[in-house]
């Protein structure tokens, strides 16, 4: 439980803060004096400069910008390349050179604009470094430089592959969500048609029969009462369906709990994390509280909603101390339909009697799946 809370808090931090420890680690490793002159070496130039304050500055410029590799990948790549160039030109050759392939992978994965221009400028900077090193003394052959460039280009390609894979997965999730919403709208339309057709037909038949019962007051009153009851039931069912279509209900959990509390159901609401406006989360709580009112009326009920970055955990439990006197019966399709909706979006759902008595509904809903 504690680990989960810490993980959720960590994920809520800005991405730069989450990338900073890794950048600090690479920087610290590169600053270890024993590892000086054991890093990447371009060309045949031997180390010519002792480890000094300038070397520390070069390592900081070369490694620390990795903290920006996801927030500002172009800036991160530019700074790392600059630090790497001075590392080679001054002959430090520190292990901080490992920051360059990491920055290239990150750039390939996270740069969204000017990708071609970034590749051209980076290649130009590599060629300029090769020319500068050649002016300082004997260097590698052209084939050696070409091989190194291919290795660095491969790092960019790895990042690009990661980007394409991530984009494809996001597109697949969006497609699934859209297909699920379309299927849900179709289902609601069918239910709306069934509700209206059934109730209105019944009201017409009952009203028509009332015309012939004017001489029998008791029967007439009974028939008109049935018409009124059918109309009220139609309104209730229509409101239930319209709740499914109203995206604004997601953030009204407290109002829902207050409404159920006024109906005589003692409820404790526990919310962790930022309040969710997810429609499906609302529907899970709504249907669970409806069942509690019907089948465990007056029992202590706990609604626990835990909002995390990638998903929302919901648990609604009643202790079984209430009664089912208020139950008007039902089709039993509410929880079954919720199970289908939750699982179709990649979540999990369970509902059943608790070992200690009462009833428990739990659901894990992917965050934002139906908001």
Secondary structure, 3 states (H helix, E strand, C coil): CHHHHHHHHHHHCCHHHHHHHHHHHHHHHHHCHHHCCCCCCCCCCCCCCCCCHHHHHHHHHHHHHHHHCCCCHHHHHHHHHHHHHHHHHCCCCCHHHHHHHHHHHHHHHHCCCCHHHHHHHHHHHHHHHHHHHHHHCCCCCHHHHHHHHHHHHHHHHHHHHHHHHHHHHHHHHHHHHHHHHHHHHHHHHHHHHHHHHHHHHHHHHHHHHHCCCCCCHHHHHHHHHHHHHHHHHHHHHHHHHHHHHCHHHHHCHHHHHHHHHHCCCCEEEEEECCCCCCHHHHHHHHHHHHHHHHHCECCCEEEEEEECCCEEEEEEEECCCCECCCCCCCCCHHHHHHHHHHHHCCCEEEEEECCCCCEEEEEEEECCCCC
